[in-house]
């Protein structure tokens, strides 16, 4: 499972209509918002308390089957998820994403609560499949999502996909963006910076 699978479950047309942008811009924004949420979840999962809180939240989203339209999305629940994932940085994360030139016109303060329940539902389903194999659990699933998302084949934007998104956030939210690696993306370092190294 990777970020592209998340995009398949997001009602891009509805989001474009609600936010008054083209579907291409909505798709790019969903990709960036999804990446930010995954990065935040992965950072939270580094601590036993954070991991337990995520596990509890995932249990509520078990059996999620995608969102055919915005009517299928509980935005109030999404707002709670965003607050848990980013803590005191939630507004700053939304503002940083909103300032991105590639997604001009998108208010991520409105978009992240739409994406959050979808992301949680997909991770819950992915975790169910992985738990049968006795893998490393939540961290492995999040790592797989983040790792898979890096391989954006032939993206028209020409950017580095997920790594660029997290890199931009990492630099603005407390360091971690300067991994110093040219081609390879230091996802761990980027996520570390994303939430200001909250331990």
C-alpha positions in Angstrom: 0.0 0.0 0.0 1.3 3.5 -0.8 0.2 7.1 -1.1 -1.4 6.4 -4.5 -3.8 3.9 -2.8 -4.8 6.7 -0.5 -5.5 8.9 -3.5 -7.8 6.3 -5.0 -10.0 6.4 -1.9 -10.3 10.1 -1.8 -13.3 11.8 -3.6 -11.0 14.2 -5.6 -14.0 15.6 -7.6 -15.9 16.5 -4.5 -12.9 18.1 -2.9 -12.1 20.1 -6.0 -15.7 21.3 -6.0 -15.8 22.1 -2.3 -12.5 24.0 -2.3 -13.1 25.7 -5.7 -10.0 24.3 -7.5 -9.3 22.0 -10.5 -9.1 18.3 -9.9 -5.4 18.3 -10.7 -4.8 20.8 -7.9 -7.1 18.8 -5.6 -5.1 15.6 -6.4 -1.8 17.3 -5.7 -3.1 18.7 -2.5 -4.5 15.4 -1.4 -1.1 13.8 -2.0 0.6 16.5 0.1 -1.9 16.4 2.9 -1.8 12.6 3.0 2.0 12.7 3.1 1.9 15.2 6.0 -0.6 13.0 8.0 1.5 9.9 7.4 4.6 11.7 8.5 2.9 12.9 11.6 1.5 9.5 12.4 4.9 7.9 11.9 6.5 10.4 14.3 3.9 9.8 16.9 4.3 6.0 16.5 7.9 6.3 17.7 6.8 6.4 21.3 4.9 3.7 23.1 2.2 6.2 24.2 1.8 7.7 20.8 1.7 4.2 19.2 -1.0 3.1 21.7 -3.1 6.2 21.0 -2.9 5.6 17.2 -3.8 1.9 17.7 -6.9 3.0 19.7 -7.9 5.5 17.0 -7.3 2.9 14.2 -9.7 0.4 16.0 -12.5 3.0 15.4 -11.7 3.1 11.6 -11.5 -0.7 11.1 -13.5 -1.9 8.1 -13.3 1.4 6.2 -14.2 0.9 2.6 -13.2 4.2 1.0 -15.1 7.5 0.6 -17.2 7.7 -2.6 -18.2 11.3 -1.7 -17.6 13.8 1.0 -20.8 12.6 2.6 -18.9 9.5 3.6 -16.3 11.5 5.5 -16.7 12.5 9.2 -14.9 15.9 9.2 -15.5 16.4 12.9 -13.6 13.2 13.5 -11.0 14.3 11.0 -10.4 17.5 12.9 -9.8 15.5 16.1 -7.3 13.2 14.3 -5.5 16.3 12.8 -5.2 17.8 16.3 -3.9 14.5 17.8 -1.4 13.9 15.0 0.1 17.4 14.9 -0.7 18.7 18.4 0.1 22.4 18.8 1.6 22.5 15.3 -1.7 21.7 13.5 -2.3 25.2 12.3 1.3 25.7 11.3 1.3 22.5 9.3 -1.9 23.6 7.5 -0.4 27.0 6.8 2.9 25.6 5.5 1.0 23.3 3.1 -1.4 26.1 2.1 1.6 28.3 1.2 2.9 25.7 -1.4 2.8 27.2 -4.9 1.8 23.9 -6.5 -1.5 23.8 -4.7 -2.4 27.5 -4.9 -5.9 28.1 -3.7 -6.2 25.1 -1.4 -6.9 25.7 2.3 -5.3 22.8 4.0 -7.1 23.7 7.3 -10.2 22.5 5.5 -8.6 19.6 3.5 -6.7 17.8 6.3 -9.8 17.0 8.3 -11.3 15.4 5.1 -8.2 13.3 4.5 -7.5 12.2 8.0 -10.4 9.7 8.5 -9.6 8.2 5.0 -5.9 7.8 5.9 -6.8 6.2 9.2 -9.2 3.8 7.6 -6.7 2.7 5.0 -4.0 2.2 7.7 -6.4 0.2 9.9 -7.2 -2.1 6.9 -3.5 -2.4 6.0 -2.6 -3.2 9.6 -5.2 -6.0 9.7 -3.6 -7.6 6.7 -0.1 -7.2 8.1 -0.9 -8.5 11.6 -1.5 -12.0 10.2 2.1 -12.1 9.0 3.4 -11.2 12.4 5.3 -8.2 11.1 6.6 -5.2 13.0 3.1 -3.6 13.2 2.2 0.0 12.9 5.8 1.3 12.3 6.2 -1.1 9.3 2.9 -0.1 7.8 3.6 3.6 8.1 7.1 3.0 6.8 5.8 1.1 3.8 3.3 3.9 3.0 6.0 6.5 3.2 8.6 4.4 1.4 6.1 3.5 -1.4 5.1 7.1 -1.8 8.6 8.1 -2.7 8.5 6.4 -6.1 6.3 8.8 -7.9 6.6 7.6 -11.5 6.6 10.3 -14.0 4.9 13.0 -11.9 4.3 16.0 -14.1 5.3 18.3 -11.3 8.9 17.0 -11.6 9.3 17.1 -7.8 10.6 14.4 -5.5 7.1 13.5 -4.4 6.6 12.6 -0.8 10.1 13.4 0.3 9.9 17.0 -1.0 6.6 17.5 0.8 8.0 16.2 4.1 11.3 18.1 3.6 9.5 21.4 3.2 7.5 20.7 6.4 10.5 19.4 8.3 12.5 22.6 7.6 9.7 24.8 8.7 8.6 22.9 11.8 11.8 22.5 13.7 14.7 21.3 11.6 15.2 17.8 10.2 14.9 19.0 6.6 18.6 19.2 6.1 19.4 15.6 5.5 22.2 16.5 3.2 21.5 13.6 1.0 21.2 14.6 -2.7 19.2 11.8 -4.3 18.0 9.7 -1.4 15.4 11.1 0.9 16.0 10.8 4.6 12.4 10.1 5.6 13.3 9.5 9.2 15.1 12.8 9.5 12.3 14.6 7.7 9.7 13.2 10.0 11.8 13.9 13.0 11.8 17.6 12.0 8.1 17.6 11.1 6.9 17.6 14.7 9.9 19.4 16.3 11.4 16.2 17.7 8.5 15.7 20.1 9.5 12.8 22.4 
